[in-house]
């Protein structure tokens, strides 16, 4: 431990806990091997012959321009997330100034579970009301969609829906083009004029949003309940690309959650990882995400606690009914436990109170903190393996990385550990900086819509000013 629990020596004071946590300490060699395996999978994902076999499929986003920060104009965006949707009017005015007005729309369960066309007519109605409210209904503003569900992208404005998350039951639209579904739904409102330009995922949205303010942004890192990344690749490396020959870059959606699904990360998985996986709704799938996803880190800690309670190593005589509930220990609790200063366990006890485990011994709470640190430190190290792989691939002198995720923002040490190990695993010639994204992925979708519009109507300079 990083000597912050000055009153306890884990090896002597809670040896059983110490022994379990040793399973969560990868060696530097393990991390390098992981980084190199990731590189091999990305190489396969980008290739024509091996794409289908890769666990990091590297889907093309068909976003092939990056903003310079000099663009101006106003654009619309639709953010589609598992739990809510947001419609935005984004104005890019002078000197790095972004003005956003937005409206959150909560989709009724009956609509989300309906046939599918209802989902898009509900969204079209919400967009129509929004543009009328903002008095831009006649302006034919470009609209970009930021989409949090799995798509098969065939062009910037063609995204075939592969699957929804559990919140949506709308099966009727699976296998259909999301952009066309929205265009068709909007066509039923002849009094408004909106041009849907394209669709991107959340990672590409975060990358583009930061890139407008920091033009050296080249990676979008998503660390939440899902784990993903986007990065900028040279077109000649994208063997699946059949587009215009003069385009130089492509934002790639790595879709790296599945990295390791073929068993190649078994060398760093332990019995607790295997238990989490076998009891999950998708055993054998999304292996890389199960190390660092919000829910999975909490669940790993919970599984360890239950195992150690059974053997009497911690919270020996306490009740196990609440802590025994799968997924019950969430990221908020995980962060609370480690947020106390050294030698203080107030917040840790408050979290255990929620599980009806009261009046804990200080030693047990110190052990609990130690377990949380072991799990989150390892998660940060494993994410660092992936990030360093992307940085080394691009070989740029300096880049910014747009980070979207509560664990990075709110956890007291996660960012530090991620930074430290990314430095260790990255070629020292390639400098980088992690930046927390202030703007949502919808801002990135608006930028994409503006750039796509400028590209489509190169003669029409008044709408979106770009340097060609």
LINVENFEN-V257489 format. One record per helix or strand of 2 or more residues. SS is the DSSP state (H for helix, E for strand). FROM is the first residue (numbers start at 1). TO is the last residue. If there is no record, write none. Layout:
BEGIN
((SS FROM TO) (SS FROM TO))
END
This chain:
BEGIN
((H 10 13) (H 15 22) (H 28 46) (H 51 53) (E 59 60) (E 73 80) (E 85 93) (E 97 105) (H 109 112) (H 117 133) (E 141 147) (E 150 155) (E 158 163) (H 171 173) (H 178 186) (E 194 201) (H 202 213) (E 217 223) (E 227 234) (H 235 237) (E 249 253) (H 256 258) (H 266 268) (H 271 279) (H 289 292) (H 294 310) (H 331 338) (H 346 354) (H 362 394) (E 398 404) (H 406 410) (H 414 425) (E 431 436) (H 441 456))
END
